Amino acid sequence: MKQRPIIHIPLTNAQKVQKALSFFWIIISFGLVFWYYNQLPERIPSHYNLSGEPDGYSGKAILILLPIISSVLVILMTTLAKYPHTFNYHVPLTPENTQQLYTKAVKLVSDLTYSISFIFLLIISSILYTAMNVGNTLLGKALIPLILILIFYPIIKYFLSLKASES
């Protein structure tokens, strides 16, 4: 296998803001969990149906895992973005396209990292909101479509940018 060029792709200002906000969402997530933990009932919603209503419950200790998982994912993805030469690409890398493909791939990982950290914050907020009997869920029926948009919008945007650069 041919060695791929290792090129440092600096983060844009927007990506730096996304990275900072990703870690900020994690801090807020931990803060919310620890602030409200003692006020929660022993069993909290852990699964929601498509209508945004809870249909599964777990012990409240499970809530502590969510910001931890979010942290691990953000750290791994932030680290991964530093190694675009290890990614799979849909076309062979050439001296002419390597910089552009690496840049687009780093942007995709940056966008997804931001989305994931925000999704975890939304999920934690919805669980807390429901568990404390404030209402059904924070976003109700909008939660699942919002999560899907946050996941798939960066992916679709990435593939459209690849298509545009091919033409």
N, C-alpha and C positions, 0 to 999 in steps of 0.2 A: 504494500500500500504506500502510495506516495505521501510524503510528509506535507501537511498543509501549512501555509504560511501563518505565523503567529503575528497578528497585528493588534496593537492596542487601540481599542475603540473608545474614545473619551465619551462620557455621558454628556448629553446636551443639558442645558439649564432646566428644561422641562423634565428630563429624566432624573435630574438631581432632586427636583421638587417632589416628583413621584416617590423616589426612594425615601426622602425625609418623611413624607406623609405616610408611607407604608409603615415605617417604624413608629410614627405618631399614632396610627390606628391601633398598633399592637399595644402601645402604652395605655391608650384609652381602654382597650379591651381588658387588659389586666386590671386597670383601675376600676372599671365597672364591676367586674367579677368580685374583686375583693371588697369593694364598697358595699355591695348589696348581698354578699354571700350569706351573712347571718340573718338577713331578713327574709330569705327564701324558704319556702316549704321544703320538706325532705325530698319530695318527688317533684321534678320539674319537667316541662315538655322537652322531649328530645327528638321528636319527629312531627312533621306537619303534613297534612294531605294537600291536594292541589287547591283546595279552597282556603288554605292558610290556617286551618284549624288543627290544633294539636291532636294527634292520634297515637302517640307513643310517649311514654314517660320513663324517666331514669332518676337515679339518685342525684342530688344536687352536686355531688363531688365531680361528676362528669363535666360540669361546666368549666372547671379549672383546666381541663385538657384543651379546650378550644383555643385560648390565647397561646398556649404552649405549641400546639400544632401550627397555628398561624405563624408564630415566631420561627419555628424550624423551617417551614416552607419559604418564608421571606428570606431568611439567611441563606438557605440552599440556592434559591433562585437568584439572589443578588450575587452570590459567588459564581454560579453557573454563567451569568452574563459576562463574566470576565474571560471566558474561554470559548468564544464563538467558533474557534477553529475545531472544536470537538463536536459541533452540531452536525446534523444531517441536512443536506441541501438538495433541492430538486433538480439542480443542474450541476455539471462539473465546475469546480472552482478554477478560474483562470486569473492571470494577473490583472485582467481588465475588470472582472466582476467581483473579486474577492472582497475588496473594501466595502462595496455597496451591499453585498449579501450579508456580511458580518454586521454592518450598521443596522440593517433592517431586522436581523435576528436579535440583536441586542435590544432594539426598540420593542420588539414583540415580548421578550422576556421581562423587560422593564414594565410594560403595560400590564402584563399578566400578574406580575408581582404586586403591583398597586391594586389591581382588581381583587386578587385573593385576600389581601389584608383587609380591604374594605368589606368584602363578602363576609369574612369572619366577624367583623365588627357588627354588621347587620344581623347576622344569625345570633350572636350573643345578645344584642339589644332586644331582638324579638323574643328570645327565650326569657330574658329578664322581665320584659314587659308583660308577657303572658303569665309567667309564674307568679308575679306579684299581683295578679288579678286586676291589672289596670285596664285590660281589654283583651280581645281575642288574640291579636298579634299586632306588632308595631306597624307592619305594612300590609297585613292581610293577604289578599289574593295577589298583590303586586310583588311580594317578596320573590317568588320563584321566577317570574319573568325578568325581574331586575337582576337576579343572580345570573340567569342565562345571558342577558345582554352584557353584563360585566365580563363574562367568560368569553362569549363568542364574538363580540364586537372587535376586540384587538386581533383575534385570529383572522376574521374576515378582512379587516383593514390590512393586515400583513399580506395576505394572499392577493388582495387587489393591488397593493403597492408592487408586488412582484410581477403581476400581470402587466401593469402599466410600464414597468421598467423594461419588460421584454419587447414591448411594441415600439 
